[in-house]
């Protein structure tokens, strides 16, 4: 529906101009596709944006209580990664933790990568970027997964600047509430730059953001990031793996000003894609010899959704309580939904799958799930990691959104995939509704939309410090079960308001 007359004509005109300016600036930055991507055989320029969405009028408002939640969450998630890293290491050694933990986290991965990730020199390395996907529900926040190779860094950075430089109408609710952008206009850029400098350490050379062909849709935003970081004093290049040259114990890239030694590689490619990464062996060799630093590290065990299942596993509760502390353990076990690895190994007749029930009955076999009614299967099946289906919305099956036959087929397919791809079963939590307004460039009007949100906070790690640099909100129409970037979604940065946030 069109916008009502709640604001004056002048205020509406200001908002239309503001949205149009933001859209034009995103197009000029190469981060927004002005027209839907053509399905013609002619491939679009790989450095041009291929995605579009609805331009929201204002940042999504968050209450002070919600901001406190996100500020505390970053250090908690860093503690979780440290504990997970120790849990895996101890299990792999077969010392103080059972071997099945490492077996789960290593499932489907090549032996060479597993050995490489376990090298002593990489033992304490952790991701420099932490981005959880958080769903606000009526009962609080729920983290559906963690991503250490997330997209959206450049997009959120650019949008933060644009929404800050194009202030909201003084008559809007958020303007009256004194909304302030989370992280400010340059929080994302400063946070990312600080993390890169920290992980480069004493290594001499430039920063290379290496983007694979699999991740080429993100090349425009990473290219924008590289230019902005360079302008800010941190010489950075967005390159393809094939642009790297190896000589005399160093990695180099060719620039217009001559060869530049690389001090840090920011890995923007998934580890399942390594066979398709040109010169990957040289990159790994250089990192092993400490000739270059790499983040995120080549540690696939830290990129598995199965980690949520380990947090909730009853036999591991003493470990998590000891490593995280009682308060952090209780908080994370509340906001991380119960998750189970779909392991086809037979369950003994006297045992049950911990914490999983259907219709009040404990589940003793995965086949029991097939008999669940639609109301009983508020569950999601998705790849745990190390798969081309494990990112975005691909490979996800929402139980209560499928007919019985398709739900049964999804369970069977996940169990059959276990030798090469582990799948997880996770509780589904329905997001609360938000009511936002967006700009329609076709009609030059403002429309309202009811939708459900995914909040993606970006945390950057520098030593023991974790900074919340910004939060990207993706709000999809209320009838969508899976929330992700799509042309019908509203995508905006988040802002803190002094009073009660409007809904």
C-alpha positions in Angstrom: 0.0 0.0 0.0 1.0 3.6 -0.5 2.3 5.8 2.4 -0.5 7.5 4.3 -0.6 11.2 5.0 1.0 10.8 8.5 3.9 13.1 7.4 3.6 16.4 5.6 4.1 16.6 1.8 7.4 18.3 2.3 8.7 15.5 4.6 7.5 12.9 2.1 9.3 14.7 -0.7 12.5 14.8 1.5 12.3 11.0 2.1 11.8 10.3 -1.6 14.8 12.4 -2.4 16.8 10.7 0.3 16.0 7.2 -0.8 16.6 8.0 -4.5 20.0 9.5 -3.5 21.0 6.4 -1.5 20.0 4.2 -4.4 21.9 6.3 -6.9 25.0 6.3 -4.7 24.9 2.5 -4.3 24.6 2.1 -8.1 27.5 4.5 -8.6 29.6 2.5 -6.1 28.9 -0.7 -8.0 27.0 -2.3 -5.2 23.4 -2.2 -6.5 22.0 -3.5 -9.8 19.8 -0.8 -11.3 17.9 -3.4 -13.3 17.2 -7.1 -12.7 20.1 -9.3 -14.0 19.4 -10.4 -17.5 18.9 -14.1 -18.3 20.5 -13.6 -21.7 23.5 -15.6 -22.7 25.7 -12.5 -22.4 27.3 -12.7 -18.9 27.3 -9.5 -16.8 30.5 -7.9 -15.9 31.9 -9.8 -12.9 32.8 -6.5 -11.2 29.2 -5.2 -11.5 26.6 -5.7 -8.9 24.1 -8.5 -9.6 21.8 -8.0 -6.7 19.1 -5.5 -5.8 16.7 -5.0 -3.0 14.2 -2.6 -1.6 15.7 0.7 -0.3 14.4 1.3 3.2 13.5 4.8 4.3 15.5 4.7 7.5 17.8 2.4 9.5 16.1 -0.4 11.5 15.6 0.9 15.0 16.9 -1.2 18.0 16.2 -0.5 21.6 19.0 0.1 24.2 18.3 -3.4 25.6 18.9 -4.9 22.2 22.1 -2.9 21.7 23.4 -4.2 25.1 22.6 -7.7 23.9 24.7 -7.2 20.7 27.6 -5.5 22.5 27.9 -8.4 24.9 27.5 -11.0 22.2 30.8 -10.4 20.4 33.1 -11.3 23.3 30.8 -14.3 24.1 31.2 -15.6 20.6 34.9 -15.2 20.6 35.0 -17.3 23.8 32.8 -19.9 22.0 35.3 -20.0 19.1 38.2 -20.4 21.5 36.4 -23.2 23.4 35.4 -24.9 20.1 39.0 -24.8 18.9 40.2 -26.4 22.1 37.5 -29.0 22.0 38.4 -30.0 18.5 42.1 -30.1 19.2 41.8 -32.2 22.3 39.4 -34.6 20.5 41.8 -34.9 17.5 44.6 -35.7 19.8 42.5 -38.4 21.5 43.5 -37.1 25.0 40.9 -35.5 27.2 37.9 -35.5 24.7 36.3 -38.3 22.8 37.3 -38.9 19.2 33.8 -38.7 17.8 33.8 -34.9 18.1 36.7 -34.5 15.7 35.1 -37.2 13.5 31.9 -35.2 13.2 33.7 -31.9 12.5 36.0 -33.6 9.9 33.2 -35.4 8.1 33.6 -35.2 4.4 36.8 -33.2 4.3 40.0 -34.2 2.4 42.7 -35.7 4.6 45.3 -33.2 3.4 43.2 -30.2 4.5 42.5 -31.9 7.9 46.3 -32.4 8.5 47.0 -28.9 7.4 44.5 -27.4 9.7 45.9 -29.3 12.7 49.5 -28.0 12.2 50.9 -26.7 15.4 51.7 -23.3 14.0 48.0 -22.7 13.3 46.8 -24.2 16.6 45.6 -21.0 18.3 44.4 -19.1 15.1 40.8 -18.0 15.1 38.7 -16.0 12.6 39.1 -12.3 12.6 35.5 -11.6 11.6 32.6 -13.0 13.5 29.1 -12.6 12.1 26.1 -14.4 13.6 22.7 -14.5 11.9 20.3 -13.4 14.5 16.5 -13.7 14.3 14.5 -11.4 16.7 11.5 -13.4 17.9 8.7 -12.6 20.3 10.7 -14.3 23.1 14.1 -12.8 22.4 17.0 -13.2 20.0 18.0 -16.5 18.4 21.3 -17.2 16.6 20.7 -19.5 13.6 24.3 -19.9 12.6 27.8 -18.3 12.6 29.8 -17.2 9.6 33.5 -16.5 9.6 33.6 -15.8 5.8 30.6 -13.4 5.6 29.5 -11.3 2.8 28.0 -7.9 3.4 31.1 -6.1 5.0 31.5 -3.7 2.1 27.8 -3.3 1.6 27.1 -2.5 5.3 30.1 -0.1 5.3 28.8 1.8 2.3 25.2 1.9 3.5 26.3 3.1 6.9 28.0 6.1 5.3 25.0 6.8 3.0 22.3 6.6 5.7 24.4 8.8 7.9 25.1 11.4 5.2 21.4 11.4 4.2 19.7 12.3 7.5 16.1 11.2 8.1 13.3 13.7 8.0 13.0 15.6 11.3 9.3 14.5 11.4 10.1 10.8 11.4 9.7 8.7 14.5 13.3 7.6 14.5 14.6 11.1 14.1 12.5 12.3 17.0 13.9 9.4 19.1 17.5 10.5 18.4 18.5 7.4 16.4 22.3 6.8 16.1 23.7 4.4 13.6 25.4 1.3 15.2 29.1 1.8 14.7 28.6 5.2 13.1 29.3 6.0 9.5 32.8 4.5 9.4 32.6 1.8 12.1 32.7 -1.0 9.5 35.7 0.4 7.6 37.6 1.2 10.8 36.8 -2.1 12.4 37.8 -4.1 9.3 41.0 -2.1 8.9 41.9 -2.6 12.5 41.4 -6.4 12.2 43.5 -6.6 9.1 46.4 -4.7 10.6 46.2 -6.9 13.7 46.3 -10.1 11.7 49.1 -8.9 9.4 51.2 -8.2 12.5 54.9 -7.8 11.6 54.5 -9.1 8.1 55.6 -6.6 5.4 53.4 -6.1 2.4 50.0 -5.1 1.2 46.6 -6.7 2.1 45.1 -8.9 -0.6 41.4 -9.7 -0.5 41.3 -12.9 -2.5 37.9 -13.6 -4.0 37.2 -16.9 -5.8 35.0 -17.4 -8.8 32.5 -19.2 -6.6 32.2 -16.0 -4.6 32.3 -13.6 -7.5 29.0 -12.0 -6.7 30.8 -10.4 -3.7 33.6 -9.0 -5.8 32.1 -5.6 -6.2 31.7 -4.9 -2.5 35.2 -6.3 -1.8 36.6 -4.1 -4.5 34.8 -1.1 -3.0 36.3 -2.0 0.4 39.8 -2.3 -1.0 39.6 1.2 -2.5 38.3 2.7 0.7 40.9 1.0 2.9 43.7 2.2 0.6 42.3 5.7 0.7 42.4 5.4 4.5 46.1 4.4 4.5 46.0 0.6 4.4 47.1 -0.5 0.9 44.6 -3.1 -0.1 43.7 -4.9 -3.3 40.8 -7.1 -4.3 42.2 -9.8 -6.5 41.5 -13.2 -8.0 43.6 -16.2 -6.8 45.3 -16.4 -10.3 46.7 -12.8 -9.8 49.1 -14.1 -7.1 52.7 -14.8 -8.1 55.2 -16.7 -6.1 58.9 -16.0 -6.1 61.9 -16.0 -3.8 59.9 -17.1 -0.7 57.3 -14.4 -1.1 53.8 -14.0 -2.6 53.4 -11.0 -4.9 50.7 -9.4 -6.9 51.2 -7.3 -10.1 50.0 -3.7 -9.9 50.3 -0.8 -12.2 53.1 0.5 -10.0 55.0 -2.8 -10.1 55.0 -6.0 -8.1 53.8 -5.6 -4.5 54.7 -8.2 -1.8 51.6 -9.5 0.0 51.7 -9.4 3.8 48.2 -10.6 4.6 45.6 -12.6 2.6 42.0 -12.0 3.6 40.4 -15.3 2.4 37.1 -14.7 0.8 36.5 -18.2 -0.5 35.1 -21.3 1.1 37.3 -24.2 2.0 35.2 -26.7 0.0 36.2 -24.7 -3.1 40.0 -25.2 -2.7 40.3 -27.6 -5.7 39.1 -24.7 -7.9 41.4 -22.1 -6.4 44.4 -21.5 -8.7 47.7 -21.4 -6.8 46.0 -22.5 -3.6 49.0 -24.9 -2.9 51.4 -21.9 -3.1 49.2 -19.9 -0.7 49.1 -22.8 1.8 52.8 -23.3 1.5 53.6 -19.7 2.1 51.4 -19.6 5.2 53.0 -22.8 6.5 56.4 -21.1 6.1 55.1 -17.9 7.8 55.9 -15.9 4.6 52.3 -14.5 4.6 49.5 -14.3 7.1 46.0 -15.6 6.3 42.6 -14.9 7.8 40.2 -16.7 8.3 42.6 -19.6 8.9 42.3 -22.9 7.0 40.4 -24.5 9.9 37.2 -26.1 8.5 36.2 -27.5 11.9 35.5 -24.0 13.0 33.1 -23.4 10.1 30.5 -26.1 10.9 26.9 -25.6 12.0 27.4 -28.9 13.9 29.1 -26.8 16.6 25.7 -25.8 17.9 24.9 -29.5 18.4 28.1 -29.9 20.4 27.1 -26.9 22.6 23.9 -28.7 23.5 25.3 -32.2 23.8 24.7 -33.4 27.4 28.0 -35.2 27.8 29.9 -32.0 26.9 28.1 -29.7 29.3 30.9 -29.8 31.9 33.4 -28.8 29.3 31.4 -25.8 28.1 30.7 -24.6 31.6 34.4 -24.8 32.5 35.6 -23.1 29.3 32.9 -20.4 28.9 31.9 -19.8 32.5 28.4 -20.5 33.8 26.9 -17.1 32.7 28.1 -17.2 29.1 27.3 -20.9 28.8 23.7 -20.4 30.0 23.3 -17.4 27.7 24.7 -19.1 24.5 22.8 -22.3 25.2 19.6 -20.2 25.3 20.2 -18.1 22.1 21.7 -20.9 20.1 18.8 -23.3 19.1 19.1 -27.0 19.8 20.8 -28.7 16.9 21.5 -32.3 16.0 23.9 -33.9 13.5 22.0 -36.2 11.2 24.4 -39.1 11.6 23.0 -42.3 10.2 24.9 -44.5 12.7 22.4 -46.8 14.4 21.1 -45.7 17.9 21.2 -48.5 20.5 17.7 -49.7 21.4 18.1 -48.5 25.0 19.2 -45.0 23.9 17.5 -41.9 22.6 18.6 -38.8 20.6 19.2 -36.3 23.4 16.7 -33.5 23.6 14.7 -34.5 20.5 11.1 -35.5 20.7 8.1 -35.7 18.4 4.6 -35.4 19.8 6.0 -35.8 23.3 7.8 -39.1 22.4 11.6 -39.3 22.6 13.1 -40.0 19.2 15.1 -43.2 19.0 15.6 -43.3 15.3 15.8 -40.5 12.6 13.0 -42.3 10.8 10.7 -41.3 13.6 10.9 -37.7 12.3 9.2 -38.8 9.1 6.0 -39.5 11.1 5.9 -36.1 12.6 2.8 -34.0 11.8 3.2 -30.6 10.2 2.7 -28.9 13.5 5.3 -31.1 15.2 8.1 -30.5 12.7 9.1 -26.9 13.3 12.5 -28.0 12.3 15.1 -27.1 9.7 17.5 -29.4 7.8 20.6 -27.8 6.3 24.1 -28.6 5.4 26.5 -28.2 8.3 29.4 -26.8 6.2 32.0 -27.7 3.6 29.5 -27.7 0.8 28.4 -25.4 -2.0 24.9 -25.7 -0.5 26.0 -24.6 3.0 25.8 -20.8 2.4 23.0 -18.5 1.4 19.6 -20.1 1.5 20.6 -23.1 -0.6 20.2 -26.7 0.8 17.7 -25.6 3.5 14.5 -27.6 4.1 11.9 -26.1 6.5 9.9 -29.0 8.0 6.5 -27.3 8.5 6.6 -25.8 5.1 6.9 -29.1 3.2 4.4 -31.8 2.4 5.0 -35.1 4.2 6.6 -36.8 1.2 9.2 -34.0 0.7 10.0 -33.8 4.4 10.7 -37.6 4.4 12.8 -37.2 1.3 14.8 -34.4 2.8 15.6 -36.6 5.9 16.6 -39.5 3.7 18.8 -37.3 1.5 20.6 -35.8 4.5 21.3 -39.2 6.0 22.6 -40.6 2.7 24.9 -37.5 2.3 26.7 -38.1 5.6 29.8 -39.7 4.2 30.6 -36.6 2.2 28.4 -33.8 3.6 27.1 -33.6 7.1 23.6 -32.2 7.6 22.1 -30.8 10.8 18.6 -30.7 12.2 17.8 -27.5 14.0 14.8 -26.0 15.8 12.9 -23.4 13.8 12.1 -20.1 15.5 9.6 -17.8 13.9 10.7 -14.2 13.7 8.6 -11.4 15.0 7.0 -9.0 12.6 8.4 -5.6 11.7 6.6 -2.9 9.7 8.9 -0.9 7.5 8.6 1.5 4.6 10.6 1.4 1.4 11.1 3.4 -1.8 9.6 2.2 -5.1 11.8 3.6 -7.9 9.3 2.7 -10.6 6.4 4.7 -9.1 8.5 7.1 -7.0 6.3 6.3 -4.1 6.8 5.1 -0.5 5.2 1.7 0.4 4.8 -0.2 3.6 5.8 -3.8 4.2 5.3 -6.3 7.0 8.2 -8.6 7.3 10.5 -10.7 9.4 14.1 -9.7 10.1 17.6 -11.2 10.1 20.1 -9.1 12.0 23.7 -9.6 11.0 26.1 -7.9 13.5 29.7 -7.6 12.3 32.4 -8.2 15.0 36.1 -7.6 14.2 38.8 -9.2 16.4 42.0 -7.4 17.3 44.0 -9.4 19.8 41.6 -10.1 22.7 39.3 -7.2 21.8 36.1 -7.6 19.9 34.4 -4.6 18.3 30.8 -4.3 17.2 31.2 -2.3 14.0 27.7 -2.3 12.5 24.6 -4.4 12.1 22.9 -5.1 8.7 19.1 -5.8 8.8 17.6 -8.0 6.1 13.8 -7.9 6.3 11.9 -10.2 4.0 8.1 -10.3 3.4 6.3 -12.1 6.2 5.3 -15.1 4.1 8.9 -16.0 3.4 10.1 -18.9 5.6 13.9 -18.4 5.0 15.2 -14.9 5.4 18.0 -13.9 3.0 19.0 -11.2 0.6 16.4 -11.1 -2.2 14.9 -8.4 -4.5 11.7 -8.3 -2.3 13.7 -7.7 0.9 14.4 -4.4 2.6 18.1 -4.1 3.6 19.2 -1.3 5.9 21.8 -0.7 8.6 20.6 -0.7 12.2 20.4 2.3 14.6 20.0 2.6 18.3 17.1 4.8 19.6 16.8 6.4 22.9 13.2 5.6 23.4 11.1 2.6 22.4 11.9 1.4 18.9 9.0 1.6 16.4 7.8 -1.7 15.1 
